[in-house]
Structures are given as C-alpha cells and as structure tokens.
Amino acid sequence: MPVWMKAAGKWGSILVIIALVITLLKQIIAFIGFLTGAVKLLIVLAFIAVILGVGFLVFKGISESKKNSQ
C-alpha cells in the first residue's frame, strides 16, 4: 500500500471523527434549545391558567355577594 494512501486514511479518519463530534454537539445544543423553549411555554401556560383561575374566583365571589345581598 502506498504511503500517501496510509496517510490519507489516517487523516481522513481523524477528520471524519472530528466532523461527527461537531455534528453531535450541534444536535445536543439544538435539543437543549428545544427543551428550554418547551419549558418556557409550559411556564407561560401555567401563569395564564393561574390568572384565569383567580379571575374566575373573583367573578364567582362577586356573583355570590350580589345573590346574597338581594
């Protein structure tokens, strides 16, 4: 086997491994970004649910007080 094929094989393998590691890191970063976005969305939805629940309880209290005063 010629010397240049051995050198190209070794360096090519190292470059392929480096490329695979870089691709894996990019995918991990993208996945973490997706999870962060999902958690943010859940937090916003939870706050909206709490605000709607408090509004409903206030409305229910006002309705009850109007019924009791009549």
C-alpha positions as CSV (number, residue, x, y, z in Angstrom):
1,M,0.0,0.0,0.0
2,P,1.5,3.4,-1.0
3,V,2.5,5.7,1.8
4,W,0.1,8.5,0.6
5,M,-2.9,6.2,1.0
6,K,-1.9,5.3,4.6
7,A,-1.6,9.0,5.4
8,A,-4.8,9.9,3.7
9,G,-6.6,7.0,5.5
10,K,-5.4,8.1,9.0
11,W,-6.0,11.8,8.5
12,G,-9.3,11.1,6.8
13,S,-10.5,9.0,9.7
14,I,-9.5,11.7,12.2
15,L,-11.3,14.4,10.2
16,V,-14.4,12.2,10.0
17,I,-14.4,11.6,13.7
18,I,-14.0,15.4,14.4
19,A,-16.9,16.1,12.0
20,L,-19.1,13.6,13.7
21,V,-18.3,15.1,17.1
22,I,-19.1,18.6,15.9
23,T,-22.4,17.4,14.4
24,L,-23.3,15.6,17.6
25,L,-22.6,18.7,19.7
26,K,-24.7,20.8,17.3
27,Q,-27.6,18.3,17.7
28,I,-27.2,18.3,21.5
29,I,-27.3,22.2,21.6
30,A,-30.4,22.2,19.4
31,F,-32.1,19.6,21.6
32,I,-31.3,21.7,24.7
33,G,-32.8,24.8,23.0
34,F,-35.9,22.8,22.2
35,L,-36.3,21.7,25.8
36,T,-35.8,25.2,27.0
37,G,-38.4,26.5,24.7
38,A,-40.9,23.8,25.8
39,V,-40.3,24.6,29.5
40,K,-40.8,28.4,28.8
41,L,-44.0,27.6,27.1
42,L,-45.2,25.5,30.0
43,I,-44.4,28.2,32.5
44,V,-46.3,30.8,30.4
45,L,-49.3,28.5,30.2
46,A,-49.2,27.8,33.9
47,F,-49.3,31.6,34.6
48,I,-52.1,32.1,32.2
49,A,-54.1,29.3,34.0
50,V,-53.4,30.8,37.4
51,I,-54.5,34.3,36.2
52,L,-57.7,32.8,34.7
53,G,-58.4,30.8,37.8
54,V,-58.0,33.9,40.0
55,G,-60.3,35.9,37.7
56,F,-62.9,33.1,37.8
57,L,-62.8,33.1,41.6
58,V,-63.2,36.9,41.8
59,F,-66.1,36.8,39.4
60,K,-67.7,33.9,41.3
61,G,-67.2,35.9,44.6
62,I,-68.8,39.0,43.1
63,S,-71.7,36.9,41.8
64,E,-72.2,35.3,45.2
65,S,-72.2,38.6,47.0
66,K,-74.8,40.0,44.6
67,K,-77.0,37.0,45.2
68,N,-76.6,37.2,49.0
69,S,-77.4,40.9,49.1
70,Q,-80.7,40.5,47.3
